[in-house]
Amino acid sequence: MSAATATPLVEATGIVKRYGPTVALQDGRLTVLPGESHALVGRNGAGKSTLVTVLTGLQAPDAGTVRFDGQPAPQLGDRAAWRSKVACVYQRPTVVPELTVAENLFLNRQPDSRRGFFSWRRLHEEATAVLNTWDVRVDPDARTADLKVEDRQMVEIARALSQGARFIVLDEPTAQLDNREIERLFDRMRGLQESGVTFLFISHHLQEVYEVCQTVTVLRDARWITTAPVAELPRAALVEAMAGEVVAERQAAAAEAVVEQDGVDAPVVLDVKGLTSDTYEDVALTVRRGEVVGLAGSSGSGKIALAESFAGLHTPTSGTALLDGTPLPFGDVRAALKAGVGCVPRDRHGQGLVFGMTIGDNATMSVLDRLGRYGLVGTTRKRDVATELIERLDIHTEGPDQPVSDLSGGNAQKVVMARALASDPRLLVLINPTAGVDVKSKESLLSRVDNAREDGTAVLVVSDELDDLRRCDRVLVLFHGRVVAEHPAGWHDHELIASIEGVDHG
């Protein structure tokens, strides 16, 4: 049967999903034919994850339809029916590590045995049959925790196939794999395709799309943009579809926001050489006084772990980082703060705020030693400093005594930024500083970056948002843990995205 006449194995049309005022998906569309590997790509926030939750029956769309093999999708509560249609293998495997492969394959559905007694022998036999059927070369009695990541993924795929599913969603499956493991995974995917298995492949690395997929669908700004055969879509066109049109006015405004510096004449504040850990390798970079340097990369690039290392959250295995000529203390947040590092962490809820405390307490907790003597904090002094920070960051509040839990997302993030700035850091590390805030709050937060630059602070901005990175004097791109590109201010969206997605380098 030709592709033109084949009934789609999966077809989603007009999918809409809202969370309160936020539109997570406005026009989700996907048509996947039997036996193909179909790529779903788009930048963070494009709507990929939302579409996957609808395709796997984890939530119902507010509008639109999903069909499997021409038939309407099961009712949301019928989990067995959904499992017989589709399964999702995430970048972090969902198998139970302490159980054996066989136990994971038949978790909550142990094979029936005679007289109602459980039979380990029969479990082993049926697990072996499943593994052999799908050519998964793993010992059924092996403890799953002892398997390599790629083998744990294959166990998940085999479990889904044993329940009848022939449509497998692979969500960033290569994020934790090295090049050799990735190639083995792709070989297994091709073999399963020949056996009638269909894949939806989600990846930030576009070269993988060209290696293993036949068709690609692009989402952008919560909407379907295009679906095309991979062989007929040049890489430049794919990047353009993901990036959209470049808005000249926005680029001009961002270029004006980049304050001209003395360049090489400014002293180096952060000097990094050969920094290596399990998530990044041989990183070398500098940040000068009054310079804003961006770090870009996909979710598995190592950019966040690198930035967190400078803030004392991780300890690299080798390499050096000097702050004004003095070794940076790794693995000690308090010591990093004392050394002159201020940080806005990636998760304001889990890492950035203490929700049982007031705005004033949260904003000043990093400088308590400056607010009193002999361990005693002056109440009036703390209140004055907190009030000054509230005004400086334009935090909309009744005052420093208001609980921080009362604030909106944008104002809560401003409190986190206020605390980072309170210590007058020499190096300011900002990790996804505008995530989850409204447009007005985003602009207010980014204006703090400009102020820090003017004050001579060295700033490192790590972000998935292109608008955050436009304020930078230059942007370094990490790919699989290595710095692979540097873009000076004035870059175009498609240029940066091409580097992030691995299109312009090997």
Disulfide bonds with the S-S distance in Angstrom:
none
